[in-house]
Amino acid sequence: MIIKDAEIYRPKAEKTSILGKRKGRFKHGELFSLSVPGLIYLFIFSYMPMFGIVIAFKDYRYDKGILGSDWIGFKNFEFLFASENAWRITRNTVLYSATYIVVGMLIAVTLAILLSQVGKNWVKLHQTVLFLPYFVSWVVVGYISLAFLDNTSGYLNQALGYLGLAPRKWYFESGPWPYILVIAHEWKSIGFATLIYFAGVLGINQDYYEAARIDGASKFQMARRITLPLLLPLMTIMLILAIGNIFRGDFGLHYFVPNDSAFALPTTDIIDTYVFRSLRMLGDIGMSSAAGVYQSVVGFVLVLAANYIVRKINDENALF
């Protein structure tokens, strides 16, 4: 009864403040409800499988299961570091990923700025043309590459023949593949990155451009002095996120486009393809898990390091 009386005779201002706090808690309830499916997906496919990390430290056997398999510590990790190809696949993975990041960002930002100058009637057409390859699987891209690079009837060799040049056996050499892989990667993925930066360009306050036009600035000057500086925070966030995957090569690109050619392995082989071929011959799941843990840990450390460097340079552009 005392509690009830206290509730009845509570001052009106105090009741109002409590109600305000309760409403504040659910102020963004609708937005939170929209994110629930994504959070559930993230929990099921990202957090629940983390239990499987223990396989990297065990001699996994199907009949014993995860918990029953023998604990062997870091022996599975020796598969990567003791191999004579460890330096080659690590070098290829890092250099390819870094090239994809830098080249992709330069092209995507340039295309986004150019799209902002295209008329409204043509923007959707250009967006569709750029974004369509993103939905094509690497298996299909591999067949498209084969149509161009086939040793006998490929379009490139036919074009070389018309020019009076000798045809090349693309799948029997390793030299041109760094350029081929970069072109294939950018052709397929550049549309998605372009749309992200294009959305960032559209979010820039148009008053800046109006003031620049009054001052007589050219479009190039506006892009250099207004668009790029205001896109820098978005570019920094995208860079930090991309650095986290720098040790995770694109398996589909490096396996299907070179057609798993043994002659091209010196310049196409990365950690993911090397582990896949080793598992195909050895069938050791523990080694595959060890490679995944290695890539994830290194990626996590790189994200923290990149964010720390960005925070030191400009705290506002840091991701966290």
C-alpha positions, 0 to 999 in steps of 0.5 A: 500500500505504501508503494502504491500511495507513493506511485499515486502521489509522485510529483508530476514532473518526476512522472514526466521525466520517467515517461520521457526516459521510457520513450527515449529507449524506444525512440529508434525501435522501428529502426532496430526492428528492421535490423533484427533479421540482419542481426539474426543472420549475423548470429547464425552464420558468423557467431555460432560457427566460431565454435568450429575454430577448435578444429584448427587445434585438433586432429579432426576425425568424423567418427570422434566428432569435434569434442572427441578428436585428439588435441594436437595444438599448433601442428595444423599451422605447420602445414602453412609455415613449413611449406616451401610455397609459404612465402609465394602464396603469402606474397601473392595473396597480399600483393593481389589484395592490395592491388585490388584495393588501390586500383578498385578505389581509384576507378570506383571514385572516378566513375562515381564522380563521372556518374554525378555529371551524367544526366538523370535519364542516363544514370540508371542505364550506366548504373545497370551496365556497371552493376550487372557483372557483380551478379555473374558468378566466377564460374561464368567469368571463367568460361568468358575468360576461356573464350578470350584466352583459349590457346586455339580459338580464343578471341585474343589469339584471333585478334593477334593473328589479324595483326600479324602477331604470333598467338600466345598460350595464355594458360601455359605461361605465368607472366600475363596473369597478374594483369588478367586477374586485376582486369577480371576482378575490377570488371566484376566488382567495380560496379558495387564499389562505384554505387557506394561512392556514388551514394556518397557523392549524392549526399554532399550538400549542393550549396558547396557546388553552387558557391563554387560555380559562382566563384567560377570554379571548373568541374575538375576544381570542384571535384578536387576541392569539394567532392574528394575531401568530402568523400575522404571519410567514406573512402577511409572506412572502406579502406579499413574494412578492405584491409581486414580481408587483405589476407583473404584472397578471392578463391573464385577469381584465382581458381576459375579464371586461370582454369587451375593451370599448373603453369600459371601457379607462380603468379596466380596461387594464393593461400585459399587456392593452395589450401584447397588443392592440398585438402583435395589431395590430403583431405585434412579439415584441421589444416583448412581450419588452421588456414582460416584462423590464421587469415582471420587473426591477421585480418583482425590485427590489420583492421585494428592497426589501420584504424589506429593509424587513421585515428592518429592522423584524423580522429573523425575519419576513424571507424571506431 
